[in-house]
Amino acid sequence: MTGVLNFIFFMLVLGFICYTFLVLIWYIVTAVTAMRAMKKAEGIHETEPYEDRLQSDDIPPVSILVPGYNEEVSVEGTVKSLLGLRYQAFEIIIVNDGSTDNMLNTAIEAFRMKKIEQVVRRYVSSKPVKAVYQSEIHRNVYLIDKENGGKADALNAGINASNYPYVCSIDADSVLERDALIKAVQPIIDGNGEVIAVGGSIRIANSSSIERGEIMNVTVSRRPVVIMQVIEYFRAFLIGRLGMSHFNILLIVSGAFGLFEKSAVIAAGGYRTDTVGEDMELVVRMHRTARENNRKSKISYIPDPVCWTEAPETAAVLRKQRRRWHQGLTETFWIHKSMFFRKKYGTVGWIGMPVFFLIEWCGPVFELLGYGLLLWALLFGEVNALFAIILFLLMIMMGSLLSVTSVLLEEQGNGRHTNVKDLDRLFWYAWTESFWYRPLTVFWRVEGIWKAIRRSKDWSKAERKGISS
């Protein structure tokens, strides 16, 4: 019996090691691709005259959608930051999704809103709109008051009310940098009508100073949970999304900051309201719709436009968020399972979906298996001790080394963290990821898979302190 168990253990370890090396190879490929793309982008940003672009007739007008439910602490600061954007023509559409706090009155008072008579077209399905308001002091600011239907439904209502050919979705607790929109629209201008969506970088604003809706000083929080999220965001955006964008297999544009061609969103049917991962599901469906309609399309990511948002500050709130994210990921793969390895979906079907499934969805499952194998090796016999050491080193190498690389990439490309102590803190915390943070997120993500299997639709909305002032 001992021989059989050792054989099973050996085969499981061999499978885990093979998986780990495949993941490592993919991360190396995307990391190298990201480095080259950032170097190229750095040269463009240094030489291209943004001032001239701001006056160009090629700049399309954009409708910025700000969906919010119980965001009274954030909505005023977010809209003020948007009003400071350097962009030729844009409108801001706040969508109050049946809030039970004072969000509606806060927005009305802050921007002197007056009710107007406006017919809201119904391009995509959404809950009924109760009233439309327009600011008396900023004529490009509107407020939609509607029945509660969730974030996806609120975004659909915003799309219906929008007047411009491109829509930008952001969270109600987000702050965009002043040049973010003009930089985000550049791939659309250069794309000859092929670019249907663009995502920008998301950064964490906890502990940073914000005045009049603008980031004044970037400071890293001293909370370990927040520090690790800063590092995690670096890795996800600078290595993962930038690399996948290069191969046109990007499957997600963050709901906190995304720019979309409105007609492509409408053609795809708008946001689905029956999944908790509406942002990724829409992007995958836009890929799908474009290829089914034989349209040559691209979904891009560029690292320079930055949106600042509030991150969970406690493990309990972070658990709810990560559990929800992985539940949404599971639902999206299930909804679009027919895209896997289908010729008509091109690289998205042959590479994007399988790789994302293997790396992102299977990742926590295999890592949990790895922890189980490590425990097994330590509990049963000296013969397996070597395998335990190999597993442990592989997990550290794959997690911590990539995190350190992402920190270095961020500072090379953007350099927003100018405090030496902050940089030291980020660098050294990156080496600790595999010892405590990674195992926690693995368990939470597996919980998300279980919630998806149970078809739970609990959003578990995190409480916000508000990052704007």
N, C-alpha and C positions, 0 to 999 in steps of 0.2 A: 504493500500500500504506500509505503514511504517513497518507493521508486516512481510510482504513478503520480503522486503529488509533486515530486520534484520535476517530473517531465512536464506536467501541466504548468507548473510555475515557470519553468524554462521557456516554454512556448509563449506564455503570456508576456514574459519579460522581453523576449525576442520581438514580439509584435509591438510592444510599447516602444522599444528602441527604434524599430523601423519607422513607426509613426513619428517619433520625435525628430529623427533625422530628416524626414520628408518636410515636416513643419519648419525645421531649421533652414533647409535649403530654400523654401519659399520665402522666409523672412529675409534671408541674405539677398535673394533676387530683388525683392521689393525695396529693401534698404538701399542697395546700390542704385536702383532706379530712382528712388526718392532723392538720394544725394545729387545725382546728375540733374534731376528736374529742378531741385532747389538752386543749384548753381546757375542753371539757365535762367530761372525766374529772377534770381538776384541781379543778373546782368540787365534783364529787361526793365526791372523796377528802377535801376539806376539811370537808365538812358531814356526811357519813354517819358515824354512830357505830359503829366497828368493835367496840368493847367490847360493845355491845348485840348485835351480830350473832353474836359468839362464843358467846353464851348462847341464841341463837334455836333453836327446834325445827325451823326450816326448813333448817338447815344439814345437808346430806346427809353421811353418813360416807364416807370415801375410803380406798381401798387404794393405797398408794404403792409402785410397782414399781421396783426398783433392779437392773437386769440388769448382770452384770459378767463379763468374761473377763480373767483376769490383772490384776485391779485391787487387788492387796494394798496398794499405796501410797495408795489413795484411799478404799477402802470404809469404813474406820472413821470418818474425818472426815466423809464424806458422811452416814452414818447418824446420827452425833452432831448434825449440823446439822438433820437432819429431826426428831429428837427434841425440838428446841427450837422447833418450829413452834407458832404460836398458832392452834390449831384444836381443835374440840370432840371429834371422834371420828375417829381414823385408825389404820391399821395400816401397818407397813413390811414389805415382802416383798423380801428380798435374794435374787436368783437367781444362783447360782454356775453358770455355763454351762460346766462341765467344765474349769475353769481348770487350767493346768499350773504356776502359781506357788503361793504360799502364801495365796491369797485366802480359801479355805475355812477354814483354821485361824485366820487372822487374825480373821475375823468370829466364829468360835466362841469364841475366847479373849476378844476385846474385849467381847462382850455375854453371856458365860456361857451359850452355847447348849446345849440338851439335846435329843437326838433324841426326837421324839414320833410317836405313831401317828396319822396323819391321812390320810384318803382324799382324794386330789386329783381333783376332777371334771374331765371332759374336754369343756369347752365348745368349745374349738378345738384343732387339732392341734399337738402338740409332742413332742419327744424324751422318752424315759422319765425319770421322776423317781426318783432313787436313795434320797433320804432327805429328811425334813422336820424342821427344828429350830425350837425356840422359846426365846427369851431368858428366863432366870430373873430378871433384874433389870428388864427392860422387856417386859411380857407382850404388848405389841402389836408386837413385832419378831419376824419369822419369817425362816428361811433355807431356801431350796429348793436342794438339790444335785441337779443333773441332768446327763445326757449332753450333750456339746457339740453345739450345733445352730445357733449364731449368735445375734446380738442379737434378731432377730425371733422366733426360736423360744423364746428365754429370756423374752421379753415374753409370748408365748402361754402359757408355763408359769405365769408370774406371774398372768395373768388367770384361769387354771384354779384356782389356789390362793386367789384373793382371795375375801373374804367380803362385800364392800360393793358398792353399786350404781354407784359411780364409781371409776375407776382413774386414777392419775396416774403417768405414765412419766417417769423422769429418768435421766440417765447416772450411772454410778457415780463419776464424778469431778466431780460438780456440787454446788453449795451453794445452797440456797434461802434467800431472806430470810424472816424469821420470819412476816411477814404475807402471804407470797406466796399461800398456798393459800386463805386466807379471801377474798382479793381476786379470785383466779382463779375461785372458785365463784360469785361474785356474778352474772355473766351467766346462769348456769344457774338461779339462784333467780328472777331477773327474767324469764326466757325462756319461762315458761308451758309448759315441756316441749318447747320447740322446739330449744334449744341442746344439741347432741350432742357438742360438743368446744370447748375453749377453749385458746388458746395464750398464753403470756406472753413477756416480753422475755428474751433471753439476753444476758448481758454477760460480758466477758472479765476474769478475775481475776488474770492473770499480774502479778506484782509487788505485788499488793495484800496487805495483812496480814489473816490469818484466825486467830481464836482460838476454840477450842472449837466449831468448825464454824460460826462467824459472821463475816461480813465486818466488820472493825473500821475499816479505813482504805483507801479506794479510791485507788490510785496507778497511773498509766500507765507501762507498761514503756518502757525506752529503746531497745528493739530496734525498728528501723523496720518489720519484718515484722509484729510484734505491734501496733504503733501503727496501721498501716493496717487490720488486722483489726478493731480497736476501732471505727474510723470506718466500716468496711464494715458491721458489725453494726448500728450506729446507722441507717444508710441502709436496710438490708434490713428491719429491724423497724419503725422509726418511720414510714417513708414507705411502703414496699412493703406490709407485712402489715396495718398499721393501715388503710391506704386500701382494700385489697381486702376486709378484714373488713366495712367500712362498707357495701359493695355485696353482701355475702354471696357472694363469689366466692373466698374464701381457700382455697387448694389445699394448704397445708402448715402443719402444726403441728410445731415443732421436736421432735425426739426427745429433746432435752436437758430439756424441760419441757413437758408437755402433759397436760390433764385431759380425760378421755373418759367418756361414758356407756357403761357396760360392756355393756348390752344392745344398743346400736347397734354396738359393735365386734364382738360375737358375731354379730349379724345379718349383718354384712359379711364374716364368716369369719375374723376375727383378722388378724394380720400375715402377709404372704406371706414365705416364706423363700427365694424364688428371684429376689429383686431386692436390689440394694445400697442402694436408696432406700426402705426399708420404711415410713418415717414419712410421706413424701408420698404414696406409693401407697395407704396405708391411708386417709388423709384423702380422697383423690379417690374411693376405693371407697365410703367412707361417704356422700359426696355422692350417688354413683350409686345405692347401695342404697336410700337414703331416698326418692329421686325415683322409683325403680322400684316402691317400695312405697307411693307416693302419700303419703308422710309429709312434713309441713311441717317443715323443719329448718334449722338455722343453725350455722355454725362460726365462732366469734368469736375475736378477738384483743384483748387489753387491754395497754397499755404499762406499767402500773405494777408488777405482780408480776414480780420479777426473779429469775432463776436465774443464778448465776455459774459459769462453767466455764473449763477450761484450754484455751488456744489454742496451735496449733503455734508454736514459736519459731524454726524454721529454714525456709528456702524449700523444702528437700527434703521435709520433712514436710507443709508446707502444700500443695505440689504434689499429693501423694498424696490429701489430703483433698478438694481442689477437683476433682480428676479423678474421684474417687469420687462426689462430689455430682452432677456433671453426667452421669455415667453413670446414676445412679439417676433423674435427671430424664428422660433419654432413654428409659429402660425404662418409666417410668410413662406417658409419652405414648403409647408404642407399645402398652402393655397396654390403655389406655383410649381408643384412637384413635376408636372408634365413638361416643364422647360428643360429638365436635366437631359443632357446628351441628345438634344434635338437639333438637327442640322439648321432648321430655319431660324433658330435663335442665336446662331453664330457663336462667337467667343463667349458671350454671356452664358449660353447653355452648355457649352463644352468646357469652359474654364472657370468663368466667374462663379456660377452656382455651385459646381462641385468643390472648387477650392474653398469658397466661403463656408460651405457646409462642413468640409473636412477640418478647416482651421478653427472657425468660430463656434459652430454648433457642437462638433465632436470634441473640441478642445477640453472642456470641463469634464466630459465623460472619461476621456483617456487619462486626464490628469488625476481624476478620482481613482481610476484603476491603478495609476502609478503609486498613489499614496497607500492603496491597499496592498500592492505588491511589496512596497517598502516595509510596511508593518509585518507582513507575512515573513519576509526575509529575516527581520530582526527577531521574530518570535520563534522561528522554527529552524534552528541549526546553523552551524558555522559555515557550511558549504555555500549557503546562499548569501553570506555577508558581502561577498564581492559584488553580486548583482545589486544588492541594496545600495552600495556605495556608487555604483555606476548610475543607477536611477537617480539618486540624490544629486549627483554632479550634473547630470543631463538637465534636470529640472531647473537647477540654479543657472546653468549656462544659458538655457533658452529664455528664461524670464529676465533675470537681472541684467545680462549683457545687452539685451535689446533695449531695456529701459535706460541703461546708461547711454547707449548710442543715441536714443531719441532725445535725451537731455542735451547732448552735444550738438545734435542736428538743430534743435530749436535755437540754441544760442548762436550757432553759426549763421542760421538763416534769418532770425528775427532780432535776437539780442535784446529782448524787452526786460529781462531780469538783470539789472545793472548792479544790484547789491551782491558783493562777493559772498557774504554769509548765506544769502538765499541760494546762490549757485552751489555752494558747498553742501547745504542742506539737501538740495535736490539730488546732487551727485551721490552722496553717501546713503540717502534713503533708497535710491534706485538699487543699490546692492542688497538691500534687506528684503526686497519684494518677495522672493521665493520662500522666505522663512515664516512669514505671517500673513501678508496681504493677499498674495496669490491663492493660498489655500482657502481663505475666507470667501473670495469671489468665486472660486470653483464650486463650493457648496451652494452658494446663493444662485449661481447660474443653473445648476442641476435642479434646484427647487423650481426655477422658472420653467424648465422642461416639464416637470411634474404638473405645474399649474396649467400649462398648455394642454397636456394630456387630459386633465380634468375639465378643460374648457372654462376655466375661471376667467371672468372679465373684470376683476377688481383692479382698478388703476393704482390703488395705494398711493395717492397723491402725497408728495412730500410737503411739509410745511416750509414756508419761505420766511426769511428774516427781511429780505429786500436788500439789494446790493447798491441801489442808486440813491443819490441824495442831491 
